[in-house]
Amino acid sequence: MPVTRVLTIAYVADYCNVLERAVVAWCDSGELKTVRPYPHYDRRIRRPDLDEFLAKHSGVEFNLPDTSDMRREITSHKGSGVNDSIEIRVIDESGDGGASHAYEMILNGGARTIEMRFQHGPVDEGFNGFSDESLLAIVVDRLGGFQELGSLL
């Protein structure tokens, strides 16, 4: 049985050159079918369902590029033991600036998946993800907590 790829709402929005809220509206109306591959995942769109939706609305059959090679794994965090069971993957293509915007962390062999999305495009066109600075602020806060604990010992 062939594996059917599922796509994120952000990927479909990028592919269709529309805002994510447009894709959400299509999904909410039932025009575009969605699935939840795992209970903790956001909605996903199966490739055949997107092809059917686009063909119905444009009269043209679309074939999306294969997304399997897009899931590049990042391994620079591995080697300290505790991080070896964490997989980090890039789950979108690089944007115009050369950076990717979507990542997933897979914990304990798939027991839990966390998806992180960074801002894609100018903020004045709408907020759609974390900024680099907000992620760094979290790391700085954590490191500060460790330093405070160290000074108490």
N, C-alpha and C positions, 0 to 999 in steps of 0.2 A: 504494500500500500504506500503510495507516494506521500511525502510530507507536504502539507499545505503551509506555506509561509503566512505568518500573521504580521500585520503592519501596525505601527503606532499611529495615533491620530496626527501627531506632528509630522510623521513621514508622509502620510497621505496629503496633508495640507501643503507641504513643500512640493510634492509631486504635482498636485493640482494647481499650484500657485494661488492658493487662497489662504485666508486666516484659519487658524485652528478652530475658532468658534464657528466657522461655516461648516466644517466637517462635523463638529459636535451637533450642530443643528440638523444636518442630514441624518446623523445617527439617531438623535432624539425623535425625529419624525418617523423613523422606521424605513426611510428611503434607502439608507445604507445600512446593511446588516452588520452587527458586531458580535464578538464573542469575548469571553473572559477565559483565557487558557488556564489560569490559576485564580483562586479566590482573591488573592492579594494584588492581582494585576489590574490596571485600568483596562478599559475596553480596547480591543484590538479588532482590526479589519482583515478578513481573509482576502488574499489576492483575487480569487475568483469572484468574490462578492464586490470588490472594487471594480474589477473589469466589467461585471454585469451592470453596475451602477453607471459607470462612465459610458458604456455602450448605449444604455437606455436614454441617457441624457444628451448624448452627442451624436448618436448614430454611427459611431466609429468604435471598432474593437481595439482596446489598448492592451499592450503587453508590457508590464512593468519590468524593469531590469531585475535580475536575480539579486536578492538582498543577502544571500548567504555569505558572500565574501566581504560584506560590509561590516560584519561583526569581528573587527580586529581586536585581538586580546592584548591587554597591557600587562606586562609582567615585572615592571621595575619595582614594585612594592614587595615582591616575593623574596624569600631568603632568610627571614627572621623567625621562621617557624609559625608564629601565630597568623601571619598573613598568607601562608602557603595554601590555606583552604579557601581563600577569597579570590574569586575570578573577577576581573574588571574587563569589560568589553566596550568598545566604541560601537554604537548601534545606529549611527547615521553617517552620511557622507559629509566630507568637509564642506564648509560653506565658502562663500566668496572670499573671505579673509584667510582661508586655509585651515581653520580650526573646526573641529567637530563640536556638536552642541548636545549630543545625547549619549549617555553612558549608562551601563547597568553593572551593578555589583551583585554577584551571585555568591551566596554564603552557604557553607556546609553542603557542597555538592548539589545545590538547587533547592535546599530546604526553604530558602528565602531569597527573593530578588528585590533589589532596590534600584529604581530608575532615577537618574539625575538628569535634568535638562538645564542647559545654560541659555542665557539670553541669545536669541537668534534675530539679528537685525536691530535697527535703532529702537531705543526705548520709546521714542515719540510715536512709533508705529504700533505700540502696545507691548506691555510686559508679557513675556512668555517663558521666563526661566530665570535661574539664579545668575547673578553676576559673579565674575571671578573674585571680586572683592568680598562678596558676602560669604563665599566658601572659605576664603582666607581668614575672615573675621572669626569664623567658627574654630578654625585651627588655632588661631592666636589665643582665643578664649580657653581652649583645652590646654594648650601649653602653659598659659598663665595659671590655671588650676593646678597643674603638676608642679609648677615652681612654688606656689604657695604651700602645697603639701610638703615639699622638700624643705622649705624654711622652717616648718613646724617640727620636723624630726630632729 
